[in-house]
Amino acid sequence: MAYKNRESADKLRERMEGEGLRTRMTIEKDNRGRPKWFRVQVLVRGTDADAAEVKGLLAKMGLKDATQISKKAVGRGR
């Protein structure tokens, strides 16, 4: 989700974290360096099934348009 103001993004992050999700916020700036969009992202580490479970939780929260923006394999520690 993206918001024009930080307060709305922070409220969504608090709500998501209250559900046990790990989040981060990125800030897209305009050409003058001023904040334009505050984007809230959910970070999922696990399998495709884990990601699907999180997407289902987001849908129950009323956030039905969640989009996966990255899928990166995580190496195993040695």
Buried (B, 14 or more C-beta within 10 A) or exposed (E): BEBEEEEBBBEBBEBBEEEEBEBEBEEEEEEEEEEEBBBBBBEBEEEEEEBEEBBEBBEEBEBEEBEEEEEEEEEEEE
